[in-house]
Amino acid sequence: MESDQQQILKLFEDGDRALIAADLVELSRIFADDYVQYNESGEAFTKEDVINNLKFGAIR
């Protein structure tokens, strides 16, 4: 059985791979519904924003 720490590290690694591959299904699974990401200017992006930006090529 994996420890909590191993599970968290695996989730981060899975998230990195999904971002690199723009795997929207995997990102939808990994990101919590209340996920918020901030860019270097302090602008907030929700889970839906991030996924849509990848989907429509706004970010890569």
mmJSON file of the N, C-alpha and C atoms, coordinates in Angstrom:
{"data_MODEL":{"atom_site":{
"group_PDB":["ATOM","ATOM","ATOM","ATOM","ATOM","ATOM","ATOM","ATOM","ATOM","ATOM","ATOM","ATOM","ATOM","ATOM","ATOM","ATOM","ATOM","ATOM","ATOM","ATOM","ATOM","ATOM","ATOM","ATOM","ATOM","ATOM","ATOM","ATOM","ATOM","ATOM","ATOM","ATOM","ATOM","ATOM","ATOM","ATOM","ATOM","ATOM","ATOM","ATOM","ATOM","ATOM","ATOM","ATOM","ATOM","ATOM","ATOM","ATOM","ATOM","ATOM","ATOM","ATOM","ATOM","ATOM","ATOM","ATOM","ATOM","ATOM","ATOM","ATOM","ATOM","ATOM","ATOM","ATOM","ATOM","ATOM","ATOM","ATOM","ATOM","ATOM","ATOM","ATOM","ATOM","ATOM","ATOM","ATOM","ATOM","ATOM","ATOM","ATOM","ATOM","ATOM","ATOM","ATOM","ATOM","ATOM","ATOM","ATOM","ATOM","ATOM","ATOM","ATOM","ATOM","ATOM","ATOM","ATOM","ATOM","ATOM","ATOM","ATOM","ATOM","ATOM","ATOM","ATOM","ATOM","ATOM","ATOM","ATOM","ATOM","ATOM","ATOM","ATOM","ATOM","ATOM","ATOM","ATOM","ATOM","ATOM","ATOM","ATOM","ATOM","ATOM","ATOM","ATOM","ATOM","ATOM","ATOM","ATOM","ATOM","ATOM","ATOM","ATOM","ATOM","ATOM","ATOM","ATOM","ATOM","ATOM","ATOM","ATOM","ATOM","ATOM","ATOM","ATOM","ATOM","ATOM","ATOM","ATOM","ATOM","ATOM","ATOM","ATOM","ATOM","ATOM","ATOM","ATOM","ATOM","ATOM","ATOM","ATOM","ATOM","ATOM","ATOM","ATOM","ATOM","ATOM","ATOM","ATOM","ATOM","ATOM","ATOM","ATOM","ATOM","ATOM","ATOM","ATOM","ATOM","ATOM","ATOM","ATOM"],
"id":[1,2,3,4,5,6,7,8,9,10,11,12,13,14,15,16,17,18,19,20,21,22,23,24,25,26,27,28,29,30,31,32,33,34,35,36,37,38,39,40,41,42,43,44,45,46,47,48,49,50,51,52,53,54,55,56,57,58,59,60,61,62,63,64,65,66,67,68,69,70,71,72,73,74,75,76,77,78,79,80,81,82,83,84,85,86,87,88,89,90,91,92,93,94,95,96,97,98,99,100,101,102,103,104,105,106,107,108,109,110,111,112,113,114,115,116,117,118,119,120,121,122,123,124,125,126,127,128,129,130,131,132,133,134,135,136,137,138,139,140,141,142,143,144,145,146,147,148,149,150,151,152,153,154,155,156,157,158,159,160,161,162,163,164,165,166,167,168,169,170,171,172,173,174,175,176,177,178,179,180],
"type_symbol":["N","C","C","N","C","C","N","C","C","N","C","C","N","C","C","N","C","C","N","C","C","N","C","C","N","C","C","N","C","C","N","C","C","N","C","C","N","C","C","N","C","C","N","C","C","N","C","C","N","C","C","N","C","C","N","C","C","N","C","C","N","C","C","N","C","C","N","C","C","N","C","C","N","C","C","N","C","C","N","C","C","N","C","C","N","C","C","N","C","C","N","C","C","N","C","C","N","C","C","N","C","C","N","C","C","N","C","C","N","C","C","N","C","C","N","C","C","N","C","C","N","C","C","N","C","C","N","C","C","N","C","C","N","C","C","N","C","C","N","C","C","N","C","C","N","C","C","N","C","C","N","C","C","N","C","C","N","C","C","N","C","C","N","C","C","N","C","C","N","C","C","N","C","C","N","C","C","N","C","C"],
"label_atom_id":["N","CA","C","N","CA","C","N","CA","C","N","CA","C","N","CA","C","N","CA","C","N","CA","C","N","CA","C","N","CA","C","N","CA","C","N","CA","C","N","CA","C","N","CA","C","N","CA","C","N","CA","C","N","CA","C","N","CA","C","N","CA","C","N","CA","C","N","CA","C","N","CA","C","N","CA","C","N","CA","C","N","CA","C","N","CA","C","N","CA","C","N","CA","C","N","CA","C","N","CA","C","N","CA","C","N","CA","C","N","CA","C","N","CA","C","N","CA","C","N","CA","C","N","CA","C","N","CA","C","N","CA","C","N","CA","C","N","CA","C","N","CA","C","N","CA","C","N","CA","C","N","CA","C","N","CA","C","N","CA","C","N","CA","C","N","CA","C","N","CA","C","N","CA","C","N","CA","C","N","CA","C","N","CA","C","N","CA","C","N","CA","C","N","CA","C","N","CA","C","N","CA","C","N","CA","C","N","CA","C"],
"label_alt_id":[null,null,null,null,null,null,null,null,null,null,null,null,null,null,null,null,null,null,null,null,null,null,null,null,null,null,null,null,null,null,null,null,null,null,null,null,null,null,null,null,null,null,null,null,null,null,null,null,null,null,null,null,null,null,null,null,null,null,null,null,null,null,null,null,null,null,null,null,null,null,null,null,null,null,null,null,null,null,null,null,null,null,null,null,null,null,null,null,null,null,null,null,null,null,null,null,null,null,null,null,null,null,null,null,null,null,null,null,null,null,null,null,null,null,null,null,null,null,null,null,null,null,null,null,null,null,null,null,null,null,null,null,null,null,null,null,null,null,null,null,null,null,null,null,null,null,null,null,null,null,null,null,null,null,null,null,null,null,null,null,null,null,null,null,null,null,null,null,null,null,null,null,null,null,null,null,null,null,null,null],
"label_comp_id":["MET","MET","MET","GLU","GLU","GLU","SER","SER","SER","ASP","ASP","ASP","GLN","GLN","GLN","GLN","GLN","GLN","GLN","GLN","GLN","ILE","ILE","ILE","LEU","LEU","LEU","LYS","LYS","LYS","LEU","LEU","LEU","PHE","PHE","PHE","GLU","GLU","GLU","ASP","ASP","ASP","GLY","GLY","GLY","ASP","ASP","ASP","ARG","ARG","ARG","ALA","ALA","ALA","LEU","LEU","LEU","ILE","ILE","ILE","ALA","ALA","ALA","ALA","ALA","ALA","ASP","ASP","ASP","LEU","LEU","LEU","VAL","VAL","VAL","GLU","GLU","GLU","LEU","LEU","LEU","SER","SER","SER","ARG","ARG","ARG","ILE","ILE","ILE","PHE","PHE","PHE","ALA","ALA","ALA","ASP","ASP","ASP","ASP","ASP","ASP","TYR","TYR","TYR","VAL","VAL","VAL","GLN","GLN","GLN","TYR","TYR","TYR","ASN","ASN","ASN","GLU","GLU","GLU","SER","SER","SER","GLY","GLY","GLY","GLU","GLU","GLU","ALA","ALA","ALA","PHE","PHE","PHE","THR","THR","THR","LYS","LYS","LYS","GLU","GLU","GLU","ASP","ASP","ASP","VAL","VAL","VAL","ILE","ILE","ILE","ASN","ASN","ASN","ASN","ASN","ASN","LEU","LEU","LEU","LYS","LYS","LYS","PHE","PHE","PHE","GLY","GLY","GLY","ALA","ALA","ALA","ILE","ILE","ILE","ARG","ARG","ARG"],
"label_asym_id":["A","A","A","A","A","A","A","A","A","A","A","A","A","A","A","A","A","A","A","A","A","A","A","A","A","A","A","A","A","A","A","A","A","A","A","A","A","A","A","A","A","A","A","A","A","A","A","A","A","A","A","A","A","A","A","A","A","A","A","A","A","A","A","A","A","A","A","A","A","A","A","A","A","A","A","A","A","A","A","A","A","A","A","A","A","A","A","A","A","A","A","A","A","A","A","A","A","A","A","A","A","A","A","A","A","A","A","A","A","A","A","A","A","A","A","A","A","A","A","A","A","A","A","A","A","A","A","A","A","A","A","A","A","A","A","A","A","A","A","A","A","A","A","A","A","A","A","A","A","A","A","A","A","A","A","A","A","A","A","A","A","A","A","A","A","A","A","A","A","A","A","A","A","A","A","A","A","A","A","A"],
"label_entity_id":["1","1","1","1","1","1","1","1","1","1","1","1","1","1","1","1","1","1","1","1","1","1","1","1","1","1","1","1","1","1","1","1","1","1","1","1","1","1","1","1","1","1","1","1","1","1","1","1","1","1","1","1","1","1","1","1","1","1","1","1","1","1","1","1","1","1","1","1","1","1","1","1","1","1","1","1","1","1","1","1","1","1","1","1","1","1","1","1","1","1","1","1","1","1","1","1","1","1","1","1","1","1","1","1","1","1","1","1","1","1","1","1","1","1","1","1","1","1","1","1","1","1","1","1","1","1","1","1","1","1","1","1","1","1","1","1","1","1","1","1","1","1","1","1","1","1","1","1","1","1","1","1","1","1","1","1","1","1","1","1","1","1","1","1","1","1","1","1","1","1","1","1","1","1","1","1","1","1","1","1"],
"label_seq_id":[1,1,1,2,2,2,3,3,3,4,4,4,5,5,5,6,6,6,7,7,7,8,8,8,9,9,9,10,10,10,11,11,11,12,12,12,13,13,13,14,14,14,15,15,15,16,16,16,17,17,17,18,18,18,19,19,19,20,20,20,21,21,21,22,22,22,23,23,23,24,24,24,25,25,25,26,26,26,27,27,27,28,28,28,29,29,29,30,30,30,31,31,31,32,32,32,33,33,33,34,34,34,35,35,35,36,36,36,37,37,37,38,38,38,39,39,39,40,40,40,41,41,41,42,42,42,43,43,43,44,44,44,45,45,45,46,46,46,47,47,47,48,48,48,49,49,49,50,50,50,51,51,51,52,52,52,53,53,53,54,54,54,55,55,55,56,56,56,57,57,57,58,58,58,59,59,59,60,60,60],
"pdbx_PDB_ins_code":[null,null,null,null,null,null,null,null,null,null,null,null,null,null,null,null,null,null,null,null,null,null,null,null,null,null,null,null,null,null,null,null,null,null,null,null,null,null,null,null,null,null,null,null,null,null,null,null,null,null,null,null,null,null,null,null,null,null,null,null,null,null,null,null,null,null,null,null,null,null,null,null,null,null,null,null,null,null,null,null,null,null,null,null,null,null,null,null,null,null,null,null,null,null,null,null,null,null,null,null,null,null,null,null,null,null,null,null,null,null,null,null,null,null,null,null,null,null,null,null,null,null,null,null,null,null,null,null,null,null,null,null,null,null,null,null,null,null,null,null,null,null,null,null,null,null,null,null,null,null,null,null,null,null,null,null,null,null,null,null,null,null,null,null,null,null,null,null,null,null,null,null,null,null,null,null,null,null,null,null],
"Cartn_x":[0.841,0.0,0.886,0.507,1.282,1.031,2.079,1.922,1.261,0.753,0.142,1.134,2.376,3.397,3.627,3.689,3.887,2.697,1.497,0.308,0.315,0.72,0.778,1.839,3.02,4.077,3.639,2.954,2.461,1.453,0.587,-0.408,0.257,1.305,2.052,2.711,3.316,3.957,2.922,1.787,0.705,0.233,0.123,-0.292,0.706,1.989,3.028,2.955,2.807,2.705,1.458,0.361,-0.89,-0.768,-0.106,0.091,0.966,2.05,2.956,2.223,1.389,0.662,-0.652,-1.006,-2.311,-3.436,-3.33,-4.326,-5.462,-6.489,-7.57,-8.389,-8.558,-9.308,-8.565,-7.274,-6.469,-6.416,-6.278,-6.257,-7.595,-8.679,-9.998,-10.119,-9.483,-9.507,-8.641,-7.484,-6.502,-6.863,-7.248,-7.541,-8.841,-8.826,-10.038,-10.993,-12.274,-13.262,-13.014,-12.423,-12.148,-10.692,-10.01,-8.615,-8.495,-7.491,-7.188,-5.683,-5.279,-3.859,-3.647,-2.526,-2.216,-0.999,-1.064,0.099,1.026,2.12,3.12,2.599,1.485,0.87,-0.178,-0.422,-1.404,-2.817,-2.974,-4.293,-4.674,-5.914,-6.382,-7.044,-6.81,-7.418,-8.019,-9.288,-9.959,-9.596,-10.037,-9.85,-10.402,-11.6,-12.235,-11.429,-10.913,-10.092,-8.852,-8.146,-6.902,-7.191,-8.206,-8.541,-8.982,-9.8,-10.225,-9.056,-8.141,-6.964,-6.109,-5.969,-5.23,-6.021,-7.307,-8.177,-8.18,-8.235,-8.335,-7.008,-5.92,-4.588,-4.14,-4.849,-4.448,-3.127,-2.893,-1.608,-1.143,0.126,0.702,1.944],
"Cartn_y":[-1.185,0.0,1.248,2.212,3.44,4.327,5.005,5.975,7.233,8.064,9.322,10.147,10.188,10.974,10.444,9.133,8.542,8.858,8.813,9.112,10.567,11.475,12.897,13.127,12.533,12.683,12.139,10.993,10.418,11.349,11.955,12.876,14.088,14.629,15.737,15.314,14.143,13.642,13.424,12.838,12.648,13.994,14.976,16.314,16.955,16.804,17.346,16.704,15.379,14.682,15.127,15.285,15.696,17.11,17.999,19.363,19.365,18.615,18.555,18.004,16.993,16.359,17.062,18.084,18.755,17.726,16.795,15.736,16.283,16.787,17.477,16.554,15.313,14.354,14.095,13.877,13.61,14.848,16.028,17.244,17.457,17.151,17.263,16.332,15.176,14.219,14.698,15.256,15.619,16.916,17.937,19.232,19.164,19.688,19.781,20.778,20.63,21.542,22.991,23.211,24.569,24.998,24.299,24.605,26.036,26.752,28.097,28.187,28.734,28.908,30.389,30.911,32.327,32.455,33.425,33.668,34.67,35.014,35.885,37.292,37.675,38.989,38.95,37.769,37.627,37.372,37.176,36.888,35.441,35.253,33.931,33.211,31.901,31.045,29.83,29.573,28.415,27.155,26.023,24.745,24.85,25.382,25.519,26.434,27.537,28.46,27.761,27.053,26.384,25.349,24.541,23.499,24.112,25.156,25.816,26.484,27.086,27.71,26.678,25.5,24.424,23.913,23.741,23.195,24.064,25.375,26.278,26.904,26.425,26.855,28.201,28.756,30.039,29.908,28.744,28.432,27.075,26.862,25.562,25.337],
"Cartn_z":[0.0,0.0,0.0,-0.828,-0.909,0.302,0.718,1.797,1.235,2.114,1.68,0.878,1.341,0.655,-0.756,-0.916,-2.241,-3.156,-2.606,-3.406,-3.872,-2.994,-3.353,-4.413,-4.254,-5.26,-6.612,-6.605,-7.858,-8.52,-7.728,-8.271,-8.916,-8.269,-8.863,-10.17,-10.184,-11.405,-12.506,-12.163,-13.144,-13.686,-12.81,-13.235,-14.173,-13.883,-14.769,-16.151,-16.183,-17.471,-18.24,-17.529,-18.17,-18.729,-17.999,-18.508,-19.753,-19.722,-20.876,-22.108,-21.884,-22.987,-23.307,-22.53,-22.659,-22.622,-21.681,-21.505,-20.645,-21.305,-20.619,-19.726,-20.137,-19.318,-18.012,-18.101,-16.901,-15.995,-16.586,-15.781,-15.077,-15.75,-15.123,-13.93,-14.024,-12.926,-11.766,-12.073,-11.06,-10.341,-11.101,-10.491,-9.698,-8.492,-7.681,-8.331,-8.058,-8.638,-8.227,-7.056,-6.586,-6.837,-7.755,-8.105,-8.615,-8.138,-8.623,-8.8,-9.943,-10.28,-10.544,-10.108,-10.309,-11.216,-12.132,-12.976,-12.291,-12.951,-12.346,-12.077,-12.72,-12.487,-11.386,-10.838,-9.781,-10.268,-11.573,-12.142,-11.825,-11.362,-10.97,-12.138,-12.22,-13.23,-12.533,-12.796,-12.21,-12.99,-12.476,-13.171,-14.591,-14.713,-16.026,-16.944,-16.411,-17.199,-17.745,-16.87,-17.271,-18.353,-18.149,-19.118,-20.447,-20.402,-21.64,-22.351,-21.601,-22.219,-22.938,-22.369,-23.033,-24.234,-24.051,-25.098,-26.35,-26.151,-27.29,-27.695,-27.104,-27.519,-26.986,-26.008,-25.435,-24.678,-24.114,-23.48,-23.961,-23.878,-24.268,-23.478],
"occupancy":[1.0,1.0,1.0,1.0,1.0,1.0,1.0,1.0,1.0,1.0,1.0,1.0,1.0,1.0,1.0,1.0,1.0,1.0,1.0,1.0,1.0,1.0,1.0,1.0,1.0,1.0,1.0,1.0,1.0,1.0,1.0,1.0,1.0,1.0,1.0,1.0,1.0,1.0,1.0,1.0,1.0,1.0,1.0,1.0,1.0,1.0,1.0,1.0,1.0,1.0,1.0,1.0,1.0,1.0,1.0,1.0,1.0,1.0,1.0,1.0,1.0,1.0,1.0,1.0,1.0,1.0,1.0,1.0,1.0,1.0,1.0,1.0,1.0,1.0,1.0,1.0,1.0,1.0,1.0,1.0,1.0,1.0,1.0,1.0,1.0,1.0,1.0,1.0,1.0,1.0,1.0,1.0,1.0,1.0,1.0,1.0,1.0,1.0,1.0,1.0,1.0,1.0,1.0,1.0,1.0,1.0,1.0,1.0,1.0,1.0,1.0,1.0,1.0,1.0,1.0,1.0,1.0,1.0,1.0,1.0,1.0,1.0,1.0,1.0,1.0,1.0,1.0,1.0,1.0,1.0,1.0,1.0,1.0,1.0,1.0,1.0,1.0,1.0,1.0,1.0,1.0,1.0,1.0,1.0,1.0,1.0,1.0,1.0,1.0,1.0,1.0,1.0,1.0,1.0,1.0,1.0,1.0,1.0,1.0,1.0,1.0,1.0,1.0,1.0,1.0,1.0,1.0,1.0,1.0,1.0,1.0,1.0,1.0,1.0,1.0,1.0,1.0,1.0,1.0,1.0],
"B_iso_or_equiv":[0.0,0.0,0.0,0.0,0.0,0.0,0.0,0.0,0.0,0.0,0.0,0.0,0.0,0.0,0.0,0.0,0.0,0.0,0.0,0.0,0.0,0.0,0.0,0.0,0.0,0.0,0.0,0.0,0.0,0.0,0.0,0.0,0.0,0.0,0.0,0.0,0.0,0.0,0.0,0.0,0.0,0.0,0.0,0.0,0.0,0.0,0.0,0.0,0.0,0.0,0.0,0.0,0.0,0.0,0.0,0.0,0.0,0.0,0.0,0.0,0.0,0.0,0.0,0.0,0.0,0.0,0.0,0.0,0.0,0.0,0.0,0.0,0.0,0.0,0.0,0.0,0.0,0.0,0.0,0.0,0.0,0.0,0.0,0.0,0.0,0.0,0.0,0.0,0.0,0.0,0.0,0.0,0.0,0.0,0.0,0.0,0.0,0.0,0.0,0.0,0.0,0.0,0.0,0.0,0.0,0.0,0.0,0.0,0.0,0.0,0.0,0.0,0.0,0.0,0.0,0.0,0.0,0.0,0.0,0.0,0.0,0.0,0.0,0.0,0.0,0.0,0.0,0.0,0.0,0.0,0.0,0.0,0.0,0.0,0.0,0.0,0.0,0.0,0.0,0.0,0.0,0.0,0.0,0.0,0.0,0.0,0.0,0.0,0.0,0.0,0.0,0.0,0.0,0.0,0.0,0.0,0.0,0.0,0.0,0.0,0.0,0.0,0.0,0.0,0.0,0.0,0.0,0.0,0.0,0.0,0.0,0.0,0.0,0.0,0.0,0.0,0.0,0.0,0.0,0.0],
"pdbx_formal_charge":[null,null,null,null,null,null,null,null,null,null,null,null,null,null,null,null,null,null,null,null,null,null,null,null,null,null,null,null,null,null,null,null,null,null,null,null,null,null,null,null,null,null,null,null,null,null,null,null,null,null,null,null,null,null,null,null,null,null,null,null,null,null,null,null,null,null,null,null,null,null,null,null,null,null,null,null,null,null,null,null,null,null,null,null,null,null,null,null,null,null,null,null,null,null,null,null,null,null,null,null,null,null,null,null,null,null,null,null,null,null,null,null,null,null,null,null,null,null,null,null,null,null,null,null,null,null,null,null,null,null,null,null,null,null,null,null,null,null,null,null,null,null,null,null,null,null,null,null,null,null,null,null,null,null,null,null,null,null,null,null,null,null,null,null,null,null,null,null,null,null,null,null,null,null,null,null,null,null,null,null],
"auth_seq_id":[1,1,1,2,2,2,3,3,3,4,4,4,5,5,5,6,6,6,7,7,7,8,8,8,9,9,9,10,10,10,11,11,11,12,12,12,13,13,13,14,14,14,15,15,15,16,16,16,17,17,17,18,18,18,19,19,19,20,20,20,21,21,21,22,22,22,23,23,23,24,24,24,25,25,25,26,26,26,27,27,27,28,28,28,29,29,29,30,30,30,31,31,31,32,32,32,33,33,33,34,34,34,35,35,35,36,36,36,37,37,37,38,38,38,39,39,39,40,40,40,41,41,41,42,42,42,43,43,43,44,44,44,45,45,45,46,46,46,47,47,47,48,48,48,49,49,49,50,50,50,51,51,51,52,52,52,53,53,53,54,54,54,55,55,55,56,56,56,57,57,57,58,58,58,59,59,59,60,60,60],
"auth_comp_id":["MET","MET","MET","GLU","GLU","GLU","SER","SER","SER","ASP","ASP","ASP","GLN","GLN","GLN","GLN","GLN","GLN","GLN","GLN","GLN","ILE","ILE","ILE","LEU","LEU","LEU","LYS","LYS","LYS","LEU","LEU","LEU","PHE","PHE","PHE","GLU","GLU","GLU","ASP","ASP","ASP","GLY","GLY","GLY","ASP","ASP","ASP","ARG","ARG","ARG","ALA","ALA","ALA","LEU","LEU","LEU","ILE","ILE","ILE","ALA","ALA","ALA","ALA","ALA","ALA","ASP","ASP","ASP","LEU","LEU","LEU","VAL","VAL","VAL","GLU","GLU","GLU","LEU","LEU","LEU","SER","SER","SER","ARG","ARG","ARG","ILE","ILE","ILE","PHE","PHE","PHE","ALA","ALA","ALA","ASP","ASP","ASP","ASP","ASP","ASP","TYR","TYR","TYR","VAL","VAL","VAL","GLN","GLN","GLN","TYR","TYR","TYR","ASN","ASN","ASN","GLU","GLU","GLU","SER","SER","SER","GLY","GLY","GLY","GLU","GLU","GLU","ALA","ALA","ALA","PHE","PHE","PHE","THR","THR","THR","LYS","LYS","LYS","GLU","GLU","GLU","ASP","ASP","ASP","VAL","VAL","VAL","ILE","ILE","ILE","ASN","ASN","ASN","ASN","ASN","ASN","LEU","LEU","LEU","LYS","LYS","LYS","PHE","PHE","PHE","GLY","GLY","GLY","ALA","ALA","ALA","ILE","ILE","ILE","ARG","ARG","ARG"],
"auth_asym_id":["A","A","A","A","A","A","A","A","A","A","A","A","A","A","A","A","A","A","A","A","A","A","A","A","A","A","A","A","A","A","A","A","A","A","A","A","A","A","A","A","A","A","A","A","A","A","A","A","A","A","A","A","A","A","A","A","A","A","A","A","A","A","A","A","A","A","A","A","A","A","A","A","A","A","A","A","A","A","A","A","A","A","A","A","A","A","A","A","A","A","A","A","A","A","A","A","A","A","A","A","A","A","A","A","A","A","A","A","A","A","A","A","A","A","A","A","A","A","A","A","A","A","A","A","A","A","A","A","A","A","A","A","A","A","A","A","A","A","A","A","A","A","A","A","A","A","A","A","A","A","A","A","A","A","A","A","A","A","A","A","A","A","A","A","A","A","A","A","A","A","A","A","A","A","A","A","A","A","A","A"],
"auth_atom_id":["N","CA","C","N","CA","C","N","CA","C","N","CA","C","N","CA","C","N","CA","C","N","CA","C","N","CA","C","N","CA","C","N","CA","C","N","CA","C","N","CA","C","N","CA","C","N","CA","C","N","CA","C","N","CA","C","N","CA","C","N","CA","C","N","CA","C","N","CA","C","N","CA","C","N","CA","C","N","CA","C","N","CA","C","N","CA","C","N","CA","C","N","CA","C","N","CA","C","N","CA","C","N","CA","C","N","CA","C","N","CA","C","N","CA","C","N","CA","C","N","CA","C","N","CA","C","N","CA","C","N","CA","C","N","CA","C","N","CA","C","N","CA","C","N","CA","C","N","CA","C","N","CA","C","N","CA","C","N","CA","C","N","CA","C","N","CA","C","N","CA","C","N","CA","C","N","CA","C","N","CA","C","N","CA","C","N","CA","C","N","CA","C","N","CA","C","N","CA","C","N","CA","C","N","CA","C","N","CA","C"],
"pdbx_PDB_model_num":[1,1,1,1,1,1,1,1,1,1,1,1,1,1,1,1,1,1,1,1,1,1,1,1,1,1,1,1,1,1,1,1,1,1,1,1,1,1,1,1,1,1,1,1,1,1,1,1,1,1,1,1,1,1,1,1,1,1,1,1,1,1,1,1,1,1,1,1,1,1,1,1,1,1,1,1,1,1,1,1,1,1,1,1,1,1,1,1,1,1,1,1,1,1,1,1,1,1,1,1,1,1,1,1,1,1,1,1,1,1,1,1,1,1,1,1,1,1,1,1,1,1,1,1,1,1,1,1,1,1,1,1,1,1,1,1,1,1,1,1,1,1,1,1,1,1,1,1,1,1,1,1,1,1,1,1,1,1,1,1,1,1,1,1,1,1,1,1,1,1,1,1,1,1,1,1,1,1,1,1]
}}}
